[in-house]
Amino acid sequence: MRPPRTNFGPYELEETRMPRSRRWLRRLLHTALLIALVAFAGLVLFPVSAHAGRSCEERQPTAAALSRGLELAQRTSQALDASGARVVVLARAGQDLSRYGLSWSHMGWAYKSAEGPWRVVHKLNRCGTAEAIVQRQGLGEFFLDDPWRYEAAWEVPSLQVQQQLWALLSQPAPQLSRALSVVSTRSYSLVSYAWGQKYQQSNQWAIETLALAMEPGTVRQRTQAQAWLRFKGYEPTTLRLGPFTRLGGRIGAANVAFDDHPNEKRFSDRIETVTVDSVFEWLPRAGLGAPPVRLKI
């Protein structure tokens, strides 16, 4: 086979005429450039998440942003009160995911506390790391996370589902932490495999927590929660991500990993992960909740 040609003749001949030190430097620069390009692609396609769905960049919120976030929280609270619900699955648009055909980035379980205010229990990624923790916050904190759109969406579960979830979520913090530990994994990946146990992203945690609430006497580990989800017909979103995108995401962000996905799916560019949009489609279909409601300011 003839060697590829450059503007200066065959590539191999050109290489041999270079001093060894120059050839080494050229290859080093080429490798560095390739790594930089791959990392840049990963940062563009997988911005490092902070607290599940917003940028890690430290920015002081403007007065206008604070005002709009609090207004969204207040109007959401009023709408949830008017619905008569005690528990809803609540979503926000923290990032623009339209390139993947998705509308919402993050969800949690919001419940009406005995004291009156709504609380949200959700899983949050520690900024710039591969770890996440479960927190309970108010609606104001939930919507003051520099959203992509000042818009909320929720689905009201069936009465039985609400009762089961409220009993779980409204427990005091120590009891709640112990109860949730059986379906919580600290290791986090933004695109964790929907049926894997190595990592767990925020939306995945939410539906596995639903399984725990519905089968508290049966679910003792994540595999059992996932078995319940399969039985109820949940289907994850399949993202089409090529090798360049996957490698870039892994290099560019600590909270992106693909090694939990089965090889036959990963190497055919099929990344199956839990998204808000897939959960919103599944709950009404499974008879577990009503269609989504949207509120925009």
Helices and strands as residue ranges (DSSP letters): E 5-6, E 9-10, H 11-17, H 20-45, E 49-50, E 54-55, H 63-83, E 87-93, G 98-100, E 106-112, E 118-125, E 132-138, H 139-143, E 149-155, H 159-169, H 173-180, G 181-183, H 202-214, H 222-231, E 237-240, H 243-252, H 263-266, E 270-273, H 276-285, E 293-296
